């Protein structure tokens, strides 16, 4: 009985397999050969979460805050901006928050506490914000509250409100905008001029109220 040797076939199989060379410490890795699969790119690092509110964000009713007063646990507390736009702190009393940035509110709290503390150190943290909206009232087909997603011009805002009724005075539109320390600004808006591309476009800001007479 003859026994056939399979050694040449085994050698051929081994030679046909790819060689996996691992680089040892201090040694350069083996260069890629033609036909080798391309190396996978490194996994992307996860994006860092954005802050709850930008530095120029202006507070609105419903926003949740954390007030920290250095070395005073009684004054340090979590608060929510009330519907009237104010917050209440022990000793400081009622303080207007609506329309202010966190920095402006911090300065107002510091001023209110100076009567009881020579140099109070206050931090205002915006924990959670209310989704930004604007309001359209008056002679439009669908008045109401509308969300702001990205940049919205006054022309686009009026389109979202369904356009004008027959007797709307489109040249005398007013935009009411809340400013710092509870103030209010009135912006005159002429829809016809804006639609014709005259003047600079007016961008809607959170909390704006557009009134169409």
C-alpha positions, 0 to 999 in steps of 0.5 A: 500500500502506497502512502501519498505525502501531503506536505507539498499541498500543506505548504502551498496552502500556508503560502497562500494565506496572508501574513499578519505581522504585528509591530512590536514596541519600538518597531515600525509596523509592516507596510501594507502590500498591494491587495491588502484591505485598507485600514479602518479609520479611527472612530470619531470622538463623540461631540461634546454637549452644548451648554444649556444656554448661550451667554447672550440667551435672554431668560423667559418665563418657565426657564429653570435656574440654579442660583449659587451664593458662595458660602451661603446654603440658604440663599443657594437654591433652584428656581424657575422664572415665574409667569410674571418674569420674576424670581424670589430670593431670601433677603433679595426679594423679587428680582426681574429675570425675564429679558435678562441674560444670566450675567445680567441677572447675576449682577442684579442679585449681587446688587440686591444682596450687598445690603446684607453682604459686602461682597457676595459671590453669585453664580447663575446657571441656566439648567433648562430653557423653554423652547423658543417661540414667537407670537402673531396676533391681529389680521392674519388667518392663523394667529397663535404661537409658533416655534423658532427653528433656526433663523426666521424672518418676519416675512416667513413668520407671517407666512407661518401665520397663514398670511393676511386677512383682506383688510390687514394694514401690512404697512403698519405691522409692529413687532414687540420685543422684550429687552433687558431688565424687563423693557420693551422695544417696538419695531415698525415693519412694512411687509410690502417693502420687505417682500420687495427686498427693500431694507435689511431683513428683520429676524424674529427673536424668541418672545417676539410678538408680531401685531398686524392691525 
